[in-house]
């Protein structure tokens, strides 16, 4: 069994009324996971941005083609 809580478990811990005083252990566990999550989010953002740059010209070409077909 994984000794570290999942992100769902950590979220539940944060939502509890005593969250203002999270134990240092919880903060120690949470920090690297949040850093990994932030890195993944940035990677997804970069991929989506690159895809939109590549799809833009394709969209424009299709729009021109449709104009020619009308």
N, CA, C and O atoms as CSV, one atom per row, in Angstrom:
chain,resi,resn,atom,element,x,y,z
A,1,UNK,N,N,0.844,-1.188,0.000
A,1,UNK,CA,C,0.000,0.000,0.000
A,1,UNK,C,C,0.885,1.247,0.000
A,1,UNK,O,O,1.919,1.281,0.668
A,2,UNK,N,N,0.481,2.251,-0.739
A,2,UNK,CA,C,1.236,3.497,-0.855
A,2,UNK,C,C,1.190,4.265,0.467
A,2,UNK,O,O,0.104,4.558,0.968
A,3,UNK,N,N,2.358,4.598,1.043
A,3,UNK,CA,C,2.361,5.313,2.326
A,3,UNK,C,C,1.948,6.773,2.194
A,3,UNK,O,O,1.666,7.427,3.198
A,4,UNK,N,N,1.908,7.294,0.965
A,4,UNK,CA,C,1.547,8.690,0.756
A,4,UNK,C,C,0.089,8.796,0.332
A,4,UNK,O,O,-0.388,7.983,-0.461
A,5,UNK,N,N,-0.612,9.778,0.846
A,5,UNK,CA,C,-2.021,9.932,0.461
A,5,UNK,C,C,-2.142,10.383,-0.991
A,5,UNK,O,O,-1.243,11.023,-1.537
A,6,UNK,N,N,-3.252,10.042,-1.593
A,6,UNK,CA,C,-3.504,10.472,-2.969
A,6,UNK,C,C,-3.856,11.952,-2.972
A,6,UNK,O,O,-4.085,12.549,-1.919
A,7,UNK,N,N,-3.898,12.539,-4.164
A,7,UNK,CA,C,-4.286,13.946,-4.269
A,7,UNK,C,C,-5.707,14.149,-3.767
A,7,UNK,O,O,-6.014,15.193,-3.191
A,8,UNK,N,N,-6.581,13.166,-3.976
A,8,UNK,CA,C,-7.957,13.270,-3.478
A,8,UNK,C,C,-7.958,13.299,-1.955
A,8,UNK,O,O,-8.676,14.092,-1.346
A,9,UNK,N,N,-7.155,12.436,-1.342
A,9,UNK,CA,C,-7.074,12.427,0.122
A,9,UNK,C,C,-6.495,13.735,0.645
A,9,UNK,O,O,-6.963,14.264,1.653
A,10,UNK,N,N,-5.482,14.257,-0.035
A,10,UNK,CA,C,-4.897,15.529,0.390
A,10,UNK,C,C,-5.897,16.662,0.233
A,10,UNK,O,O,-5.965,17.553,1.081
A,11,UNK,N,N,-6.676,16.637,-0.847
A,11,UNK,CA,C,-7.699,17.661,-1.045
A,11,UNK,C,C,-8.721,17.604,0.082
A,11,UNK,O,O,-9.128,18.639,0.610
A,12,UNK,N,N,-9.132,16.407,0.447
A,12,UNK,CA,C,-10.090,16.247,1.549
A,12,UNK,C,C,-9.488,16.790,2.848
A,12,UNK,O,O,-10.187,17.432,3.631
A,13,UNK,N,N,-8.223,16.541,3.074
A,13,UNK,CA,C,-7.547,17.049,4.267
A,13,UNK,C,C,-7.551,18.573,4.284
A,13,UNK,O,O,-7.790,19.191,5.322
A,14,UNK,N,N,-7.283,19.172,3.124
A,14,UNK,CA,C,-7.245,20.633,3.039
A,14,UNK,C,C,-8.624,21.228,3.280
A,14,UNK,O,O,-8.738,22.308,3.859
A,15,UNK,N,N,-9.677,20.534,2.841
A,15,UNK,CA,C,-11.037,21.052,2.979
A,15,UNK,C,C,-11.560,20.981,4.417
A,15,UNK,O,O,-12.573,21.602,4.737
A,16,UNK,N,N,-10.888,20.243,5.266
A,16,UNK,CA,C,-11.352,20.117,6.649
A,16,UNK,C,C,-11.208,21.445,7.379
A,16,UNK,O,O,-10.356,22.262,7.028
A,17,UNK,N,N,-12.051,21.664,8.404
A,17,UNK,CA,C,-12.045,22.950,9.117
A,17,UNK,C,C,-10.688,23.345,9.701
A,17,UNK,O,O,-10.386,24.535,9.786
A,18,UNK,N,N,-9.884,22.395,10.094
A,18,UNK,CA,C,-8.594,22.721,10.709
A,18,UNK,C,C,-7.497,22.920,9.664
A,18,UNK,O,O,-6.314,22.891,10.000
A,19,UNK,N,N,-7.870,23.118,8.422
A,19,UNK,CA,C,-6.886,23.224,7.346
A,19,UNK,C,C,-5.944,24.408,7.519
A,19,UNK,O,O,-4.857,24.423,6.942
A,20,UNK,N,N,-6.346,25.389,8.298
A,20,UNK,CA,C,-5.479,26.547,8.520
A,20,UNK,C,C,-4.185,26.129,9.204
A,20,UNK,O,O,-3.168,26.813,9.091
A,21,UNK,N,N,-4.225,25.022,9.902
A,21,UNK,CA,C,-3.031,24.561,10.609
A,21,UNK,C,C,-2.650,23.159,10.133
A,21,UNK,O,O,-2.568,22.220,10.925
A,22,UNK,N,N,-2.421,23.036,8.832
A,22,UNK,CA,C,-2.018,21.739,8.290
A,22,UNK,C,C,-0.711,21.292,8.931
A,22,UNK,O,O,0.214,22.090,9.080
A,23,UNK,N,N,-0.631,20.046,9.302
A,23,UNK,CA,C,0.620,19.551,9.879
A,23,UNK,C,C,1.760,19.626,8.863
A,23,UNK,O,O,1.537,19.524,7.656
A,24,UNK,N,N,2.949,19.800,9.353
A,24,UNK,CA,C,4.127,19.889,8.484
A,24,UNK,C,C,4.258,18.655,7.603
A,24,UNK,O,O,4.688,18.762,6.454
A,25,UNK,N,N,3.890,17.476,8.125
A,25,UNK,CA,C,3.978,16.255,7.323
A,25,UNK,C,C,3.088,16.348,6.091
A,25,UNK,O,O,3.487,15.944,4.998
A,26,UNK,N,N,1.881,16.883,6.268
A,26,UNK,CA,C,0.964,17.017,5.133
A,26,UNK,C,C,1.533,17.999,4.119
A,26,UNK,O,O,1.459,17.759,2.914
A,27,UNK,N,N,2.095,19.093,4.592
A,27,UNK,CA,C,2.691,20.070,3.683
A,27,UNK,C,C,3.889,19.474,2.953
A,27,UNK,O,O,4.092,19.737,1.767
A,28,UNK,N,N,4.671,18.684,3.649
A,28,UNK,CA,C,5.837,18.037,3.049
A,28,UNK,C,C,5.404,17.067,1.953
A,28,UNK,O,O,6.057,16.970,0.914
A,29,UNK,N,N,4.316,16.355,2.181
A,29,UNK,CA,C,3.799,15.408,1.193
A,29,UNK,C,C,3.144,16.147,0.030
A,29,UNK,O,O,3.291,15.750,-1.125
A,30,UNK,N,N,2.435,17.205,0.333
A,30,UNK,CA,C,1.669,17.929,-0.678
A,30,UNK,C,C,2.556,18.690,-1.664
A,30,UNK,O,O,2.263,18.723,-2.859
A,31,UNK,N,N,3.621,19.292,-1.183
A,31,UNK,CA,C,4.441,20.162,-2.030
A,31,UNK,C,C,4.991,19.476,-3.282
A,31,UNK,O,O,4.820,20.020,-4.373
A,32,UNK,N,N,5.642,18.312,-3.185
A,32,UNK,CA,C,6.163,17.696,-4.412
A,32,UNK,C,C,5.053,17.274,-5.380
A,32,UNK,O,O,5.236,17.330,-6.596
A,33,UNK,N,N,3.913,16.856,-4.848
A,33,UNK,CA,C,2.802,16.459,-5.719
A,33,UNK,C,C,2.244,17.663,-6.457
A,33,UNK,O,O,1.906,17.572,-7.637
A,34,UNK,N,N,2.148,18.786,-5.768
A,34,UNK,CA,C,1.656,19.995,-6.423
A,34,UNK,C,C,2.642,20.484,-7.479
A,34,UNK,O,O,2.237,20.981,-8.530
A,35,UNK,N,N,3.932,20.341,-7.198
A,35,UNK,CA,C,4.937,20.724,-8.192
A,35,UNK,C,C,4.825,19.844,-9.437
A,35,UNK,O,O,4.916,20.342,-10.559
A,36,UNK,N,N,4.626,18.528,-9.239
A,36,UNK,CA,C,4.452,17.622,-10.377
A,36,UNK,C,C,3.183,17.960,-11.151
A,36,UNK,O,O,3.174,17.949,-12.382
A,37,UNK,N,N,2.110,18.261,-10.416
A,37,UNK,CA,C,0.851,18.628,-11.059
A,37,UNK,C,C,1.010,19.909,-11.870
A,37,UNK,O,O,0.506,20.006,-12.989
A,38,UNK,N,N,1.708,20.891,-11.308
A,38,UNK,CA,C,1.945,22.148,-12.024
A,38,UNK,C,C,2.772,21.896,-13.282
A,38,UNK,O,O,2.510,22.488,-14.329
A,39,UNK,N,N,3.766,21.023,-13.181
A,39,UNK,CA,C,4.596,20.691,-14.348
A,39,UNK,C,C,3.749,20.014,-15.427
A,39,UNK,O,O,3.875,20.335,-16.609
A,40,UNK,N,N,2.891,19.080,-15.024
A,40,UNK,CA,C,2.014,18.404,-15.987
A,40,UNK,C,C,1.068,19.396,-16.649
A,40,UNK,O,O,0.854,19.339,-17.859
A,41,UNK,N,N,0.502,20.304,-15.859
A,41,UNK,CA,C,-0.407,21.319,-16.410
A,41,UNK,C,C,0.318,22.201,-17.419
A,41,UNK,O,O,-0.237,22.532,-18.467
A,42,UNK,N,N,1.546,22.580,-17.110
A,42,UNK,CA,C,2.321,23.408,-18.039
A,42,UNK,C,C,2.605,22.643,-19.324
A,42,UNK,O,O,2.538,23.210,-20.414
A,43,UNK,N,N,2.921,21.360,-19.200
A,43,UNK,CA,C,3.175,20.540,-20.390
A,43,UNK,C,C,1.927,20.436,-21.256
A,43,UNK,O,O,2.009,20.543,-22.480
A,44,UNK,N,N,0.775,20.229,-20.632
A,44,UNK,CA,C,-0.487,20.149,-21.372
A,44,UNK,C,C,-0.773,21.478,-22.060
A,44,UNK,O,O,-1.203,21.507,-23.214
A,45,UNK,N,N,-0.536,22.570,-21.355
A,45,UNK,CA,C,-0.742,23.902,-21.936
A,45,UNK,C,C,0.156,24.089,-23.157
A,45,UNK,O,O,-0.295,24.574,-24.195
A,46,UNK,N,N,1.423,23.706,-23.032
A,46,UNK,CA,C,2.370,23.848,-24.142
A,46,UNK,C,C,1.943,23.014,-25.351
A,46,UNK,O,O,2.028,23.476,-26.489
A,47,UNK,N,N,1.485,21.793,-25.104
A,47,UNK,CA,C,1.033,20.917,-26.189
A,47,UNK,C,C,-0.186,21.522,-26.885
A,47,UNK,O,O,-0.255,21.543,-28.114
A,48,UNK,N,N,-1.140,22.011,-26.102
A,48,UNK,CA,C,-2.346,22.615,-26.684
A,48,UNK,C,C,-1.999,23.865,-27.489
A,48,UNK,O,O,-2.565,24.102,-28.556
A,49,UNK,N,N,-1.076,24.651,-26.977
A,49,UNK,CA,C,-0.670,25.866,-27.690
A,49,UNK,C,C,-0.003,25.509,-29.019
A,49,UNK,O,O,-0.298,26.113,-30.051
A,50,UNK,N,N,0.890,24.534,-28.988
A,50,UNK,CA,C,1.565,24.105,-30.220
A,50,UNK,C,C,0.551,23.554,-31.221
A,50,UNK,O,O,0.642,23.826,-32.418
A,51,UNK,N,N,-0.408,22.782,-30.730
A,51,UNK,CA,C,-1.434,22.228,-31.622
A,51,UNK,C,C,-2.275,23.335,-32.240
A,51,UNK,O,O,-2.606,23.281,-33.424
A,52,UNK,N,N,-2.622,24.337,-31.441
A,52,UNK,CA,C,-3.446,25.426,-31.982
A,52,UNK,C,C,-2.677,26.209,-33.043
A,52,UNK,O,O,-3.266,26.673,-34.020
A,53,UNK,N,N,-1.364,26.359,-32.856
A,53,UNK,CA,C,-0.557,27.044,-33.868
A,53,UNK,C,C,-0.522,26.254,-35.176
A,53,UNK,O,O,-0.522,26.836,-36.261
A,54,UNK,N,N,-0.491,24.933,-35.066
A,54,UNK,CA,C,-0.453,24.103,-36.270
A,54,UNK,C,C,-1.828,23.998,-36.924
A,54,UNK,O,O,-1.931,23.905,-38.147
A,55,UNK,N,N,-2.881,24.011,-36.110
A,55,UNK,CA,C,-4.226,23.864,-36.657
A,55,UNK,C,C,-4.761,25.163,-37.245
A,55,UNK,O,O,-5.651,25.132,-38.095
A,56,UNK,N,N,-4.237,26.297,-36.810
A,56,UNK,CA,C,-4.699,27.587,-37.324
A,56,UNK,C,C,-4.601,27.686,-38.832
A,56,UNK,O,O,-5.595,28.012,-39.481
A,57,UNK,N,N,-3.435,27.417,-39.418
A,57,UNK,CA,C,-3.315,27.474,-40.882
A,57,UNK,C,C,-4.223,26.464,-41.593
A,57,UNK,O,O,-4.748,26.750,-42.669
A,58,UNK,N,N,-4.403,25.296,-40.996
A,58,UNK,CA,C,-5.290,24.291,-41.595
A,58,UNK,C,C,-6.724,24.818,-41.609
A,58,UNK,O,O,-7.429,24.681,-42.609
A,59,UNK,N,N,-7.148,25.414,-40.512
A,59,UNK,CA,C,-8.494,25.981,-40.421
A,59,UNK,C,C,-8.674,27.067,-41.471
A,59,UNK,O,O,-9.703,27.126,-42.145
A,60,UNK,N,N,-7.670,27.925,-41.605
A,60,UNK,CA,C,-7.744,29.001,-42.600
A,60,UNK,C,C,-7.826,28.443,-44.021
A,60,UNK,O,O,-8.592,28.943,-44.845
A,61,UNK,N,N,-7.043,27.416,-44.300
A,61,UNK,CA,C,-7.069,26.808,-45.636
A,61,UNK,C,C,-8.431,26.183,-45.919
A,61,UNK,O,O,-8.954,26.307,-47.026
A,62,UNK,N,N,-9.006,25.513,-44.922
A,62,UNK,CA,C,-10.334,24.921,-45.108
A,62,UNK,C,C,-11.388,25.996,-45.324
A,62,UNK,O,O,-12.294,25.819,-46.139
A,63,UNK,N,N,-11.282,27.099,-44.612
A,63,UNK,CA,C,-12.234,28.201,-44.786
A,63,UNK,C,C,-12.134,28.765,-46.202
A,63,UNK,O,O,-13.152,29.068,-46.825
A,64,UNK,N,N,-10.917,28.905,-46.708
A,64,UNK,CA,C,-10.733,29.395,-48.082
A,64,UNK,C,C,-11.301,28.408,-49.096
A,64,UNK,O,O,-11.919,28.802,-50.085
A,65,UNK,N,N,-11.082,27.115,-48.836
A,65,UNK,CA,C,-11.617,26.087,-49.728
A,65,UNK,C,C,-13.141,26.135,-49.751
A,65,UNK,O,O,-13.747,26.041,-50.819
A,66,UNK,N,N,-13.759,26.279,-48.593
A,66,UNK,CA,C,-15.218,26.375,-48.537
A,66,UNK,C,C,-15.718,27.607,-49.280
A,66,UNK,O,O,-16.763,27.570,-49.929
A,67,UNK,N,N,-14.966,28.692,-49.180
A,67,UNK,CA,C,-15.339,29.916,-49.900
A,67,UNK,C,C,-15.300,29.670,-51.408
A,67,UNK,O,O,-16.173,30.133,-52.142
A,68,UNK,N,N,-14.289,28.943,-51.858
A,68,UNK,CA,C,-14.183,28.636,-53.288
A,68,UNK,C,C,-15.312,27.722,-53.758
A,68,UNK,O,O,-15.768,27.825,-54.897
A,69,UNK,N,N,-15.757,26.837,-52.886
A,69,UNK,CA,C,-16.814,25.894,-53.260
A,69,UNK,C,C,-18.190,26.548,-53.297
A,69,UNK,O,O,-19.101,26.029,-53.943
A,70,UNK,N,N,-18.352,27.664,-52.623
A,70,UNK,CA,C,-19.666,28.342,-52.608
A,70,UNK,C,C,-19.986,28.999,-53.901
A,70,UNK,O,O,-21.049,29.604,-54.039
